[in-house]
Amino acid sequence: MKFLTNFCTNPHWNMAFDEFVLEGVRATDPVFYLWQNAPAVIIGLNQSPYAEVNLPYLKEKGIVLARRVTGGGAVYHDLGNLNYSIAGPVSRMEKAFEIVPGALRQLGVPAERTGRNDILVEGRKCSGYAKRLSKDRMMIHGTLMWDVDLDVLTEALRVPGSKLEAAGIASVHSRVANLKEYLPQFPTLDAFRAALQEQLAAGDGEYILTEEQTARVDREAREKFSTWEWNYGHSPATTHACRKKFACGTVEVLYSLRHGVLTEVAFQGDFLGNRPAGELALLLKGKRVQELSGLDVSAYFDQLDSSSFASLFEA
């Protein structure tokens, strides 16, 4: 396969690049590229970050949130992770799902494709992938864990009721595999990347984008993939509950989000305040969660500061 070169590590730009290659590269045969992201959580097209991601942890650690153009679940990327994308006409993509496992086997990794969208090594997951159709074209893309920080991965994706929350860090370590363990002949991820690209290309050359095409990716990254409307507002409707104890007493909030905007809010608990919390609930409807951190709520909850109040909507 011909390959594209992408050394950008900006998650929003890379999401735009994926979409462009799917829809804008009209090569008659499949093309592929390998790429990396700076620390980021990438959510699927149909997911809500409020339900799938530990947003307070992302904020604390400076981890970027990005939404991709394919379905599937949330994944954590850092510079210990290598990603791959393969795109082409649907009629020429029948073997695309086996390309990466086959290349890994050629490099000495006993990889096998199994389940719905996993690549396993000796029963441990080293890769997950997703796909999307656009008219007559298909893309599949996925992760390859080389030396990912599994502790950060676990915390970033740990939300109440999630599989990772239930499993715990020790279990995650036992169920996933960093490929570095299986490829001692490659001292660095860059060396592994070069070898994998050579294996996948099999002697084919580079597919080079024009300046105009690159400018289109820049524009989409800026105007779509880095926006609140795409990363948060695109979310489906979700319902949440959180209960915390403060100086004013116990506060429980029940709320619903649609496209990242509060549609229903209700408070209950033994808290004290000068004004009924129902008044505040009405005022909050139509606001984004990110807008709550600066609100003065002291009239409704004694001694409760705005950041503590906002944390009710981040748990």
N, C-alpha and C positions, 0 to 999 in steps of 0.2 A: 504493500500500500504506500501511496505517497503520504508524506507527513507535513504538517504545519509546525512552525516553531512558535512557542508561546512561553516566555520566561517571566511574564507578569505574575505577581503574587497578590494583586488586589482582588479580593473575592467578588466585588460587584462588577469589575471589568471582566473577570473571567466568566461570570454568568452571562454577560452580554456577548462575549466571544462564542460561547456555546450556542446561543440562539442564532447568532449570525452564521456560524458554520452550518447549522442545521438548515436554515432557510435561504442563505445567501451564497453558499458555495455549491455550484451546480456541476461538480465533477461527475463524470459518468461512472467512475469506480469509487468505492469507499476511500475516505481519507482518515487519518488519525492524528492526534497530538497528545503529548504528555505535558502536564502542568501541575503547579503547586499553588496553594493559598497560604497567606499569613494566617495566624490563628483565627478561626471562624467556625461558626455553626451554620451549616447549609440545610435549610428546610425544604421539603418537597413542595411542589406546586400547590397542592391542596391542603397543606397543613397550617395550623395556627401556632405562632411562636408562643402564645400565652399558655397553650396546653402542652407543648412539646419541648420547651427549652427552659432552662434555669436562667431567666433573664437577669435577676439580681447578680448572679455569679458572672455572667457575661459583662455586665456593666463594671463590676469590681475589677475584673482582669483585663478589660479592654479588648474583649473578643468580639469580632464583628459578626453581625447577623446578616445573612443573605438568603434570598429565595431563588431556587433554580427553576428551570423551565420544564423539568420532568417530575413525575410523581415519586412515590416512595417515601421513606422516613428521613428524619433528621440525622445528620452525620456531623462529626467534628473533624476539622482539618487543621493541621499545623504543618510546619516545614519538615516534619518527619513523615509526611504523607505524600505520596505521589498519585496523581489522578490521571486517568486516561479518558479520552473521548474518541468515538468512532462514528462517522456519519457518512451516509451515502444513499443511493436509490434503494427503495425497499426491496426491489427485485434482486439486488446484489448484496443484501445484508443477511442472507439466510444462515451464514456461518459465523456471523459477527460475535455471537455470544461465546463461542469457543476459542476465539482468537487469543484472548489474554491468558486464559488458563493453559492453552497450548504453548504459548511463549514462555510462561513461567516454568512449565515442565522441561522445556528445552534448556532453560538456564539452571535446572537442577532442583526445582521446587516441586514436591508431589502435590500439585494443586488439582482440584476437581471442582467443577461447577455442580452445585446441588441446591435443593430447595427452590424457593421462589426467585431469589436474586442474590445468592451468596456464592463466593468462591472460598472453599475450605482447604486447609492444609492439615492433614492428620487430625481431622475433626474440629479444628479451630478456624474461626473466621478470619480471613486476611483481607477480604474485599466484599463490598456490596455494590450493586449497580442498579441503574434505573434506565428507562427508555422513554422515547417520545416519537410520535409520528407527526409529520407536517406535510400534508398533501401526499406527494409520491416519495417522500424522503423519511429516513429514520435516523435517530441518534441513540446510541447507548453510551453511557459514561459511568465511571465508578471510581472507587478509591482503591489504593494499594497501600496498606499500612507497612511502612518500612521501620520507623522508630518513633511511633506516635506516643505522646505522653498520655498514658491510659488513665492516670489519676485525674488529669484535667478533663479528658474526654468524658469520664464518668460523671464528674460534677456538673459539667456544662449541659449534659442531657438528663440530669437527675431532676425530675419533677414528681410531685405526689401521684402515686398510682402507676408510674412508668415501670417498664421492665428493668431499666437500670437501677431505679430506686429500690426495687424489690431484690435485685440480685446482689447489689453491693460491689464494692471495688474488688475485693478478693475474687469474687466469682467472675467479674469481667476479665480480670487478668488471666483466668484459667480458660476462658471461652474464646478469646481472640488471640491472634498470632501476629507479631511483627516479623516481616519477611527477613529482616536483618539476621534473625536467628538461623535462617536456612541458606543464606547466601554469603558465607564467610569470604568468598573469593572477591567480593566487592567491598572495599574498605569504606566507601561513602555512598550516600544516596545518589549523588551525581554520577558515580561510576555505574551504579545499578540502572539509572535512567538512560545512560548512553547505551548500555548493553541491551536493554529492553527495546529501545527505539530501533537499534540495528536489527534486532530479531523481528520486530513487527514490520519494518520497512522492507526487509528481504531484498535489498538492492535497489528499491525504488527511490526516487529523488524527492525533493522538497516541493510542496505546493505553496507558492508565494502570493500573498495578498497584495493588492494595490494600495497606494496611499489613500485613495477614496474609500476603499473597503475598511481600512483601519480606522479612518475618521468616522465611519458609520458606527463601528463598535464603540469608539470613544463617546459618541453622542448618546447611544442607547444606554451605556453605563451611567452616564450623567443624568439623563432625563427619565430613565425608567428604573434600572436595577439598583441604584443607590438611594432611591426615594422611600419615604415612609409609606407612601401609597402602595408600592409594590411589596415591600418586605413585611409590613404590618397590616396595611389596609386591605390587602388581597385575601386576608384570612376568612375562612368560613365562620358561621355563627357558633359560638361556644358559651357554655355556662360554667361559672366558677364559684367557689366558696372559700373563705379564709377566716380563721379565728385567731385572735391574738389578745394577750393581756397587757394593758397599759396602766398608767397611774390613774386614769379615769375609770378603770374597770375593764371587763372583758368586752371586746368588740368583735362581732361577727358580721361579715359583709357577704351578701349573695348578689352576684351580678352577671349580666350577660353581655357579650361582645359580638358585634356584627361588623365585619370589615374593619376591625380594630377600634371601633367606637362603642362606648357604653350605651346600651339600649334599655337595660333595666338595672336598678340598684335598690337594695334594701338592707337596712342595718338592724341588728338585734343584739341583745346582751344586757349586762347589768351596769353599763357605763353611766357616768353622770355628765350632764351638760346643761347649759342655760337655755338652749333652743332645741326643738325636736329634730332628731336626725332625719326624719322624713322630709323636712324642707331641703336639707343638703342632698338627699337622694334625688330629688327632682332636679336640682341645679346641675347634678353631675351627668344627667342623660344628655347624650350628644357629644360628650367630651372624649378625647383620647386618653388612655391611661398615662401616657407620657406628660400630659398637661396637669396632673394632679399634684406633683411634688411641690408646687409653689402656692398651693391654696392655704388660706388661713381658716382652719377648722376649729379653732379654740372655743368658739361659741357653742359648738355642738358636742365637743368632747373635751372635758376639763384637762388642761395641761398637755394636750396632745399636739405635737409639732407637725408641720406639714410633711416632712420626710418620713416620719413614723406612720402617718396616715397613708401616704402613698405606698408604703410597704405592704399594706393590706391587699393591694391590687397587683403585687409583683410575686406573691408567693405561689 
